[in-house]
Amino acid sequence: MIQVHNLVKRYGDLVALDHFDLEIQDGEIFGLLGPNGSGKTTAINCMLSLLKYNKGEINLFDKKMTPNSYDLKRQIGVVMQNVAVFNELTVYENIDYFCGLYVPEKAKRKPLVEEAIEFTGLSDFRKFLPKKLSGGLLRRLNIACGIAHKPKLIFLDEPTVAVDPQSRNNILEGIKELNRQGATIVYTSHYMEEVEQLCSRIMIMDNGKAIATGTKEELKAMIRTGEKLTIELYDLSDSILEEIRKTDGVIHAEFTENRLTVRRVSGGNLLISVLDLLRQNQINFGRIFSEPPTLNDVFLEITGKQLRD
């Protein structure tokens, strides 16, 4: 579906994309992760031929993508981070306008607009102006405008920024349904849980480069960091905490606000070792939480940065 090879994009002395490679298969929901300034949006704009680039090759649908590739662009839907609708037009009129850029025949366009309104849950708001919509509804309108023409390839650049949890869930379920209907989706977000929930494969970017690519399981298997264990305790002496830190495989341990948090290298069973040590020292404990490594742990270990910089 998408092949990007050796892509270089410079802004003066700043290298926004540094020999960037990407391959996305038909039918995937592909996640692009990275902090602000990592090159995600620049890469998307180059793929859409909205930006000129200095070097490299971009193919979509097995054809070279150029600014004049209108046959390819008709098959693409774009929902950018910033909401882009007309404030003077109603919900229906906005969707109809953007769909009309791809489907000029009104008779063909009308059922597509109606389906997009139904799909995004905007039926009760079709006559509303954008300024009358909540943030979540405005995001849904933005998505409806981008997908009404039934694109085969959809770029979604942080579509859930600043929306309430209910609207976020509705948007995520809608994205899954678009994929089930046959759309290939390129998805960027700062929300790790969204990417883990949605994406079949994920790329971590930083400084314009692809740092790592794989399924979430493959990415987590790349790092040294393993299980995170949290145990509720009434008290813990510095000497016992130091013993825990010296336990085989432990890479971090701290005790704050009546919670012991321990991290170990991947593999092995941390829980048994720590509980045995607490029992030996007659330390009572409460609830226990065990968490596998997250995508943020992967990103932090690989790049030394937090995902939400």
C-alpha positions in Angstrom: 0.0 0.0 0.0 2.8 2.4 1.0 6.5 2.2 0.2 8.8 5.0 1.3 12.5 4.7 0.6 15.5 6.8 1.7 13.3 9.9 2.3 15.2 13.1 3.2 13.5 16.4 4.1 15.5 19.5 5.2 14.4 22.9 6.4 17.7 24.8 6.0 20.1 23.2 8.4 17.4 21.2 10.1 17.0 17.6 8.9 13.3 16.7 9.5 13.5 13.3 7.8 16.8 11.5 7.8 16.9 8.7 5.2 13.5 7.5 6.3 12.1 4.2 5.2 8.6 2.9 5.6 6.5 0.0 4.3 2.8 -0.5 5.1 0.7 -3.4 3.9 -2.8 -3.4 2.5 -5.4 -3.7 5.4 -3.1 -2.6 8.3 -3.7 -0.1 11.0 -0.2 1.2 11.2 0.8 3.4 14.1 3.5 6.1 14.0 4.8 6.9 17.5 7.2 9.7 18.5 7.5 12.9 20.5 6.7 16.3 19.0 9.3 17.1 16.3 10.1 13.5 15.6 9.0 13.8 11.9 5.6 12.1 11.9 3.6 14.9 10.4 6.4 15.8 8.0 6.5 12.2 6.8 2.7 12.2 6.2 2.8 15.5 4.3 5.6 14.2 2.1 3.6 11.0 1.4 0.6 13.1 0.4 2.8 15.3 -1.8 1.9 18.3 0.3 5.6 18.9 0.9 8.5 18.8 -1.5 11.4 16.6 -0.2 15.1 16.6 -1.0 15.7 13.0 -1.7 13.9 9.6 -1.8 11.0 7.8 -3.4 7.4 7.5 -2.4 4.9 4.9 -3.9 1.3 4.6 -3.0 -0.9 1.8 -4.4 2.3 0.6 -6.3 2.5 3.9 -8.1 4.8 6.9 -7.7 3.2 9.6 -5.7 3.5 13.2 -7.2 1.6 16.4 -6.7 -0.4 15.6 -9.8 -1.3 12.0 -8.9 -5.0 12.8 -8.8 -6.0 9.2 -9.5 -4.2 8.2 -6.3 -5.4 11.1 -4.2 -9.0 10.2 -4.9 -8.4 7.0 -3.0 -7.0 8.8 0.1 -8.7 10.3 3.1 -6.9 12.8 5.4 -7.8 13.8 8.9 -5.2 16.2 10.3 -4.5 17.2 13.9 -6.0 20.6 13.5 -9.7 20.7 12.8 -10.3 21.9 9.2 -14.0 22.7 8.6 -15.9 25.8 7.4 -17.5 27.7 10.3 -20.1 29.2 8.0 -21.4 25.8 6.8 -23.6 23.3 8.8 -22.4 19.8 9.6 -24.2 18.4 6.6 -22.9 21.1 4.3 -19.3 20.7 5.5 -19.4 16.9 4.8 -21.1 17.4 1.5 -18.5 20.0 0.4 -15.5 17.9 1.2 -17.1 14.8 -0.3 -17.8 16.8 -3.4 -14.0 17.3 -3.9 -13.9 13.6 -4.8 -17.5 12.8 -5.9 -18.8 15.7 -8.0 -22.1 14.0 -8.9 -24.7 15.0 -6.3 -26.8 11.9 -6.7 -23.8 9.7 -5.9 -22.6 12.0 -3.1 -25.8 12.2 -1.1 -25.9 8.6 0.2 -22.2 8.9 1.0 -22.8 12.0 3.1 -25.7 10.4 4.9 -23.6 7.3 5.7 -20.7 9.4 7.0 -23.2 11.3 9.3 -24.6 8.1 10.6 -21.2 6.5 11.0 -19.8 9.3 13.1 -23.0 9.7 15.2 -23.8 13.2 14.0 -27.4 12.6 12.9 -28.9 14.9 15.6 -26.5 17.7 14.7 -26.7 17.8 10.9 -28.0 21.4 10.9 -25.6 22.7 13.5 -22.8 25.1 12.8 -19.4 23.9 14.0 -19.2 26.6 16.7 -22.2 25.0 18.3 -20.5 21.6 18.6 -18.5 20.2 21.6 -14.9 19.4 21.1 -15.6 15.7 20.7 -18.4 16.3 18.1 -16.1 18.7 16.2 -13.5 16.0 16.0 -16.1 13.6 14.7 -17.1 16.1 12.0 -13.5 16.5 11.0 -13.3 12.7 10.6 -16.6 12.6 8.6 -15.3 15.2 6.2 -12.2 13.1 5.6 -13.8 9.7 5.1 -17.1 10.4 3.4 -15.8 9.5 -0.1 -14.9 6.0 1.1 -11.1 6.2 0.7 -9.0 3.0 0.6 -6.1 4.7 2.5 -6.8 7.0 5.5 -4.2 9.2 7.3 -5.3 10.0 10.9 -3.0 12.5 12.6 -3.8 12.6 16.3 -7.6 12.6 15.8 -8.5 12.3 19.5 -6.5 15.3 20.9 -8.4 17.2 23.6 -11.6 15.1 23.5 -13.6 13.6 26.3 -13.3 9.8 27.1 -16.7 8.9 25.6 -15.9 10.7 22.3 -12.5 9.1 22.2 -14.0 5.7 22.5 -16.5 6.4 19.8 -13.7 7.6 17.5 -11.6 4.6 18.2 -14.5 2.2 17.5 -15.2 4.1 14.3 -11.5 3.6 13.2 -11.7 -0.1 13.8 -14.9 -0.3 11.8 -13.3 1.6 8.9 -10.5 -0.9 8.9 -13.0 -3.8 9.0 -14.7 -2.3 5.9 -11.3 -2.5 4.0 -9.5 0.8 4.7 -5.8 0.8 5.4 -5.1 3.3 8.1 -2.0 5.3 9.1 -2.5 6.5 12.7 -0.4 8.9 14.8 -1.0 9.6 18.4 0.7 10.6 21.7 -1.6 8.2 23.5 0.1 4.9 24.0 -3.0 3.0 25.0 -4.7 4.0 21.7 -1.9 2.8 19.6 -1.7 -0.5 21.6 -5.5 -1.0 21.2 -5.7 -0.2 17.5 -2.5 -0.9 15.6 -1.4 -4.1 14.0 2.2 -2.8 13.6 3.9 0.2 15.1 6.9 2.4 14.1 8.8 4.4 16.7 10.3 7.6 15.2 12.8 10.1 16.6 14.9 12.8 15.0 13.4 12.0 11.6 14.5 8.3 11.7 12.7 5.0 12.1 14.1 3.7 15.4 12.1 0.4 15.6 9.2 -1.3 13.8 7.1 -4.3 14.7 4.0 -5.5 16.6 3.6 -4.2 20.1 4.8 -7.6 21.4 7.9 -7.5 19.1 8.7 -4.0 20.3 8.4 -4.9 23.9 10.7 -7.9 23.4 13.4 -5.6 22.1 14.0 -3.9 25.5 15.7 -4.9 28.7 12.9 -3.5 30.9 10.4 -6.1 32.0 7.7 -6.4 34.6 6.7 -3.5 36.9 5.6 -4.7 40.3 3.7 -2.4 42.8 3.0 -3.5 46.3 1.1 -1.6 49.0 3.0 -1.5 52.3 2.5 0.4 55.5 6.2 0.9 56.0 9.6 -0.3 54.6 13.1 0.4 56.0 15.9 1.7 53.9 17.9 -1.5 54.6 15.1 -3.8 53.2 14.7 -1.5 50.2 18.4 -1.9 49.6 18.1 -5.7 49.8 15.3 -5.6 47.2 17.5 -3.4 44.9 20.2 -6.1 45.1 17.8 -8.9 44.2 18.9 -10.6 41.0 17.4 -9.0 38.0 16.0 -5.8 39.7 16.9 -2.6 37.8 14.9 -0.1 39.9 13.1 -0.1 43.3 11.6 2.8 45.3 9.2 3.2 48.2 7.0 6.3 48.2 3.5 7.0 49.6 3.1 3.5 51.0 3.9 1.9 47.7 6.9 -0.3 46.8 7.6 -0.1 43.0 10.1 -2.6 41.5 11.2 -3.0 38.0 13.3 -5.9 36.7 14.8 -7.1 33.5 12.6 -9.0 31.1 12.1 -12.7 31.8 11.9 -14.5 35.2 9.4 -14.0 38.0 9.9 -10.9 40.1 6.9 -11.4 42.3 8.0 -14.6 44.1 11.5 -13.1 44.9 10.2 -9.9 46.3 7.3 -11.5 48.4 9.7 -14.1 49.8 12.0 -11.3 51.0 9.1 -9.4 52.5 7.9 -12.5 54.3 11.3 -13.3 55.6 11.4 -9.9 57.2 7.9 -10.2 58.6 6.6 -7.3 56.5 2.9 -7.2 55.9 1.6 -6.1 52.5 -1.7 -5.3 50.9 -2.7 -5.2 47.2 -0.3 -6.2 44.5 -0.2 -4.9 40.9 1.9 -6.4 38.1 2.2 -4.6 34.8 4.0 -5.7 31.6 6.2 -3.1 29.9 4.4 -0.4 27.9 5.2 1.3 24.6 6.3 4.2 26.6 8.9 2.0 28.3 10.0 0.8 24.9 10.4 4.4 23.7 12.1 5.6 26.8 14.7 2.8 26.7 15.4 3.1 23.0 15.5 6.9 22.8 16.0 8.1 26.4 12.9 10.3 26.0 9.4 10.1 27.3 6.8 9.4 24.6 4.7 12.5 25.5 7.5 15.1 25.3 
